[in-house]
Amino acid sequence: MTHDMMTIACLPQETIDQIAVFVGHERGSSAVLKSLRLVSRPFYYSASRVLFQEFYITREYAGFKESDRRDDIRAFLELFRSGTSRFIRVMRVSGPNHLASSGLTEEEEEEEQADTIANALQGNTRPKLKALDLCNISDSMLHEFCQPAMAPIIAGLRYLKIIGCRGRSNGVEIQTILQYCESVRAVEWINCETFFDRPTGIIHPKTPLERIRLNGMSGNIVASPLSLLATVCNARNTIRYLSVYPMKWQSAALEEQVDELVGELTSCPFLYHPNMGSFPESLARRYGCKSISQVLKSHTKRVIHILAVHNGFNTSPANSSRLTHLEAALGG
């Protein structure tokens, strides 16, 4: 063994990890990381962890070749056969746009791929996923992810994003998946078709939720005040960003529920962005404004000020314009 090779072999694991992370941020890093895997066992581990921490399976474009789609699945299965799948932390599964290319994909093929992915994730070398991004996936794929066998995978997530697909019936599946989320800190569901009305809340009651975004498709109502109230109560000490709309503002006890919801939101120490769309006319008259975000304006300003001070931001009057920009950034 040469002197240089001995020097590399004797590097502490922490240093090797830092080298791999540094290389991972450079342009053309994949080729370098693959080469580092050949240096030594410690380098193999560190480089693999960076190289395979994110994995995408996509059939996103109407012109996507069948061979390319199959290559994604083959590469995915090879990671599991080799045991390298244990390094995956972020996974994205993306399907075709339902309206633009529904005639280009076959239901049987989607079911086969859904079964393949689900079986791999439940195997002996399953990854400890921290983030899962599902975009325009098929009904069969969504059905696989809501099965009880997938609960341990979902329970370990910190981030879940689901972009719905027009024309797909996914209500029960989505509600089931969100009830598996015991550890998630941020959940986004865009183009919702599901209506959440559970008195126990939208998501698992014990999750340390910081950010939730549920936005309906084509004006579809996504939640009732009762369901949202339970969600906020469960996440009172962690929730920061709340964007759930359109809301169902019709109920026999609507004013009482909204009063309770406003009181609960005001007690959230870190909530800086509450957005539930516009009030109906009756609530607008009652509160003298058009939305809950306006009702809570003084509370959210106070939270933003506290967060700014905590992070060392200059909050003096001379710096008020920058503080306004901070409010806008947090609100987005």
C-alpha positions as CSV (number, residue, x, y, z in Angstrom):
1,M,0.0,0.0,0.0
2,T,1.4,3.4,-1.0
3,H,1.9,6.2,1.5
4,D,-1.0,8.2,0.0
5,M,-3.4,5.2,0.1
6,M,-2.4,4.5,3.8
7,T,-3.1,8.2,4.6
8,I,-6.6,7.9,3.0
9,A,-7.3,4.6,4.7
10,C,-6.5,6.2,8.1
11,L,-8.8,9.2,7.8
12,P,-11.4,9.4,10.5
13,Q,-14.9,8.5,9.4
14,E,-16.2,12.0,10.2
15,T,-13.7,13.5,7.8
16,I,-14.6,11.0,5.1
17,D,-18.3,11.9,5.5
18,Q,-17.5,15.6,5.2
19,I,-15.5,14.9,2.0
20,A,-18.4,13.0,0.5
21,V,-20.9,15.7,1.4
22,F,-18.6,18.4,0.0
23,V,-18.2,16.5,-3.3
24,G,-21.9,16.0,-3.5
25,H,-22.5,19.7,-3.8
26,E,-20.2,20.1,-6.8
27,R,-21.2,20.0,-10.5
28,G,-20.7,16.5,-11.9
29,S,-20.7,15.1,-8.4
30,S,-22.2,11.7,-9.4
31,A,-19.1,10.6,-11.4
32,V,-16.8,11.6,-8.6
33,L,-18.9,9.9,-5.9
34,K,-19.0,6.7,-7.9
35,S,-15.2,6.8,-8.0
36,L,-14.9,7.5,-4.3
37,R,-16.9,4.3,-3.7
38,L,-13.9,2.4,-5.0
39,V,-11.3,3.9,-2.7
40,S,-12.1,2.0,0.5
41,R,-15.0,0.6,2.5
42,P,-15.4,3.8,4.6
43,F,-15.5,5.9,1.4
44,Y,-17.9,3.4,-0.2
45,Y,-20.3,3.9,2.7
46,S,-20.1,7.7,2.8
47,A,-20.2,8.2,-1.0
48,S,-23.2,5.8,-1.3
49,R,-25.1,7.6,1.4
50,V,-24.8,10.9,-0.6
51,L,-25.2,9.4,-4.1
52,F,-28.4,7.5,-3.3
53,Q,-30.1,9.7,-0.7
54,E,-32.6,10.9,-3.3
55,F,-34.3,8.6,-5.8
56,Y,-36.9,9.5,-8.5
57,I,-39.3,7.3,-10.4
58,T,-41.0,9.3,-13.1
59,R,-43.3,8.9,-16.1
60,E,-44.1,12.6,-16.1
61,Y,-44.1,13.5,-19.8
62,A,-46.4,12.4,-22.5
63,G,-43.4,11.7,-24.8
64,F,-41.5,9.7,-22.2
65,K,-40.1,6.5,-23.7
66,E,-41.3,3.1,-22.4
67,S,-37.7,2.0,-22.0
68,D,-36.9,5.1,-19.9
69,R,-39.8,4.3,-17.6
70,R,-38.6,0.7,-17.3
71,D,-35.0,1.9,-16.5
72,D,-36.3,3.8,-13.5
73,I,-37.9,0.6,-12.1
74,R,-34.9,-1.6,-12.9
75,A,-32.5,0.9,-11.2
76,F,-34.9,1.0,-8.2
77,L,-35.0,-2.8,-7.9
78,E,-31.2,-3.1,-8.3
79,L,-30.7,-0.7,-5.3
80,F,-32.8,-3.1,-3.2
81,R,-31.1,-6.2,-4.5
82,S,-27.7,-4.8,-3.6
83,G,-28.8,-3.4,-0.2
84,T,-27.9,0.2,-1.3
85,S,-31.6,1.1,-0.9
86,R,-30.9,1.7,2.8
87,F,-29.3,5.0,1.9
88,I,-32.5,6.4,0.3
89,R,-34.0,9.2,2.4
90,V,-36.0,11.2,-0.2
91,M,-38.2,9.5,-2.8
92,R,-40.4,10.9,-5.6
93,V,-42.9,8.9,-7.6
94,S,-44.3,10.9,-10.5
95,G,-47.0,9.8,-12.9
96,P,-48.2,11.3,-16.2
97,N,-50.7,14.2,-16.3
98,H,-54.1,12.4,-16.3
99,L,-55.8,14.8,-18.7
100,A,-52.9,15.2,-21.2
101,S,-51.8,11.5,-21.5
102,S,-54.5,9.2,-20.1
103,G,-54.6,7.3,-23.4
104,L,-50.8,6.7,-23.3
105,T,-50.7,4.6,-20.1
106,E,-52.2,1.3,-19.4
107,E,-53.9,0.5,-16.1
108,E,-52.3,-3.0,-16.0
109,E,-48.8,-1.5,-16.3
110,E,-49.5,1.0,-13.5
111,E,-50.8,-1.7,-11.2
112,E,-47.7,-3.8,-11.9
113,Q,-45.4,-0.9,-11.1
114,A,-47.3,0.0,-8.0
115,D,-47.1,-3.6,-6.7
116,T,-43.3,-3.7,-7.5
117,I,-42.6,-0.4,-5.7
118,A,-44.7,-1.3,-2.7
119,N,-43.1,-4.8,-2.3
120,A,-39.6,-3.4,-2.5
121,L,-40.3,-0.8,0.1
122,Q,-41.6,-3.5,2.5
123,G,-38.6,-5.7,2.0
124,N,-35.6,-6.5,4.2
125,T,-33.6,-3.6,2.8
126,R,-36.3,-1.0,3.0
127,P,-35.0,2.6,3.4
128,K,-35.7,4.9,6.3
129,L,-37.5,7.5,4.2
130,K,-37.7,11.0,5.5
131,A,-39.5,12.6,2.6
132,L,-42.0,11.2,0.1
133,D,-43.3,13.1,-2.9
134,L,-46.2,11.6,-4.9
135,C,-47.1,13.5,-8.0
136,N,-50.0,12.6,-10.3
137,I,-49.8,8.9,-9.4
138,S,-52.3,6.3,-10.4
139,D,-55.2,5.0,-8.2
140,S,-53.4,1.7,-7.9
141,M,-50.2,3.4,-6.6
142,L,-52.2,5.4,-4.0
143,H,-54.0,2.2,-3.0
144,E,-50.7,0.4,-2.4
145,F,-49.4,3.3,-0.2
146,C,-52.4,3.3,2.0
147,Q,-52.1,-0.5,2.9
148,P,-51.3,-1.3,6.5
149,A,-48.0,-2.9,5.5
150,M,-46.9,0.6,4.4
151,A,-47.7,2.2,7.7
152,P,-44.2,1.8,9.2
153,I,-42.7,3.6,6.1
154,I,-45.2,6.5,6.3
155,A,-44.8,6.7,10.1
156,G,-41.1,7.6,9.8
157,L,-41.6,10.4,7.3
158,R,-40.8,14.0,8.2
159,Y,-42.2,15.5,5.0
160,L,-45.1,14.3,2.7
161,K,-46.2,16.0,-0.5
162,I,-49.0,14.7,-2.7
163,I,-50.1,16.5,-5.8
164,G,-53.5,15.1,-6.8
165,C,-54.5,14.2,-10.3
166,R,-57.8,15.4,-11.8
167,G,-60.4,12.7,-12.2
168,R,-58.9,10.2,-9.7
169,S,-60.9,8.9,-6.7
170,N,-58.4,9.1,-3.9
171,G,-60.4,10.3,-0.9
172,V,-60.3,7.3,1.4
173,E,-56.7,6.5,0.5
174,I,-55.4,10.0,1.3
175,Q,-57.2,10.1,4.7
176,T,-55.7,6.7,5.6
177,I,-52.2,7.8,4.6
178,L,-52.4,10.9,6.7
179,Q,-53.5,8.9,9.7
180,Y,-50.2,6.9,9.4
181,C,-48.2,10.1,9.7
182,E,-46.9,9.9,13.2
183,S,-43.7,11.9,12.8
184,V,-44.4,14.2,9.8
185,R,-43.5,17.9,10.3
186,A,-44.8,19.2,6.9
187,V,-47.6,17.9,4.7
188,E,-48.8,19.3,1.5
189,W,-51.6,18.2,-0.7
190,I,-52.3,20.2,-3.8
191,N,-55.4,19.8,-6.0
192,C,-57.4,18.1,-3.2
193,E,-60.5,16.1,-4.0
194,T,-61.0,14.8,-0.4
195,F,-63.2,16.4,2.2
196,F,-61.8,16.0,5.8
197,D,-64.5,16.0,8.4
198,R,-63.0,13.7,11.1
199,P,-63.6,15.1,14.7
200,T,-60.1,13.7,15.6
201,G,-58.4,15.8,13.0
202,I,-56.9,15.7,9.5
203,I,-53.7,14.0,10.4
204,H,-52.3,11.6,13.1
205,P,-53.0,13.4,16.4
206,K,-49.5,12.9,17.8
207,T,-47.4,14.1,14.9
208,P,-45.3,17.2,15.6
209,L,-46.9,19.1,12.7
210,E,-45.3,22.5,11.7
211,R,-46.7,23.1,8.3
212,I,-49.9,21.9,6.6
213,R,-51.1,22.9,3.2
214,L,-54.3,21.4,1.8
215,N,-55.6,23.3,-1.3
216,G,-58.8,22.1,-3.1
217,M,-59.0,21.6,-6.8
218,S,-61.5,23.7,-8.8
219,G,-63.1,25.1,-5.6
220,N,-63.6,21.7,-4.0
221,I,-64.2,22.1,-0.2
222,V,-61.4,20.3,1.7
223,A,-62.2,20.6,5.5
224,S,-64.7,21.4,8.1
225,P,-64.0,23.8,11.0
226,L,-64.5,20.9,13.4
227,S,-61.8,18.8,11.7
228,L,-59.4,21.7,11.5
229,L,-60.0,22.6,15.1
230,A,-58.9,19.2,16.2
231,T,-55.8,19.4,14.0
232,V,-54.8,22.7,15.5
233,C,-55.4,21.5,19.0
234,N,-53.2,18.5,18.5
235,A,-50.4,20.6,17.0
236,R,-50.8,23.7,19.1
237,N,-47.2,23.9,20.3
238,T,-45.6,23.2,16.9
239,I,-47.8,24.5,14.1
240,R,-46.3,27.4,12.2
241,Y,-47.9,27.5,8.7
242,L,-51.5,26.6,8.0
243,S,-53.1,26.9,4.6
244,V,-56.3,24.9,4.3
245,Y,-59.0,26.1,1.8
246,P,-61.7,26.2,0.6
247,M,-63.3,25.5,4.0
248,K,-66.8,24.3,4.6
249,W,-68.4,27.3,6.3
250,Q,-71.9,25.8,6.7
251,S,-72.9,24.2,10.0
252,A,-75.6,24.4,12.6
253,A,-73.0,25.5,15.2
254,L,-70.8,27.4,12.7
255,E,-70.2,30.6,14.8
256,E,-69.5,28.6,17.9
257,Q,-67.0,26.4,16.0
258,V,-65.3,29.4,14.4
259,D,-65.0,31.3,17.7
260,E,-63.4,28.2,19.2
261,L,-61.1,27.8,16.2
262,V,-60.0,31.5,16.4
263,G,-59.3,31.1,20.1
264,E,-57.2,28.0,19.5
265,L,-55.2,29.6,16.7
266,T,-54.5,32.6,18.9
267,S,-53.0,30.2,21.5
268,C,-50.5,28.8,19.0
269,P,-47.1,30.4,20.0
270,F,-45.4,29.8,16.6
271,L,-48.2,30.3,14.1
272,Y,-47.3,33.1,11.6
273,H,-49.4,32.1,8.6
274,P,-53.1,31.1,9.0
275,N,-55.0,30.9,5.7
276,M,-58.4,29.4,5.4
277,G,-59.7,31.4,2.5
278,S,-62.5,33.9,2.7
279,F,-65.3,34.1,5.3
280,P,-69.0,33.7,4.2
281,E,-71.0,36.9,4.6
282,S,-72.4,36.0,8.0
283,L,-68.9,35.5,9.5
284,A,-67.5,38.6,7.7
285,R,-70.2,40.7,9.5
286,R,-69.5,39.0,12.8
287,Y,-65.8,39.6,12.8
288,G,-65.8,42.8,10.7
289,C,-63.3,41.4,8.2
290,K,-63.1,38.9,5.4
291,S,-60.9,36.1,6.7
292,I,-59.3,34.4,9.7
293,S,-55.9,35.7,8.7
294,Q,-57.2,39.3,9.2
295,V,-58.7,38.3,12.5
296,L,-55.3,37.0,13.7
297,K,-53.3,39.8,12.1
298,S,-52.0,41.2,15.5
299,H,-51.2,37.7,16.7
300,T,-49.2,36.8,13.6
301,K,-47.3,40.1,13.6
302,R,-46.3,39.4,17.2
303,V,-45.1,35.9,16.4
304,I,-43.1,37.2,13.4
305,H,-41.5,39.8,15.7
306,I,-40.6,37.2,18.3
307,L,-39.1,34.9,15.6
308,A,-37.1,37.8,14.2
309,V,-35.7,38.6,17.6
310,H,-34.9,35.0,18.3
311,N,-33.0,34.7,15.0
312,G,-31.0,37.9,15.6
313,F,-32.9,40.0,13.1
314,N,-32.8,43.8,13.6
315,T,-36.4,44.9,14.6
316,S,-35.7,48.6,15.1
317,P,-38.0,51.1,13.4
318,A,-35.2,52.0,11.0
319,N,-35.3,48.4,9.8
320,S,-39.0,48.2,9.4
321,S,-38.9,47.8,5.6
322,R,-36.7,44.7,6.0
323,L,-39.1,43.3,8.6
324,T,-42.0,43.8,6.2
325,H,-40.0,41.7,3.7
326,L,-39.5,39.1,6.3
327,E,-43.2,39.0,7.0
328,A,-43.9,38.5,3.3
329,A,-41.3,35.7,3.0
330,L,-42.7,33.9,6.0
331,G,-46.2,34.3,4.8
332,G,-45.3,32.7,1.5
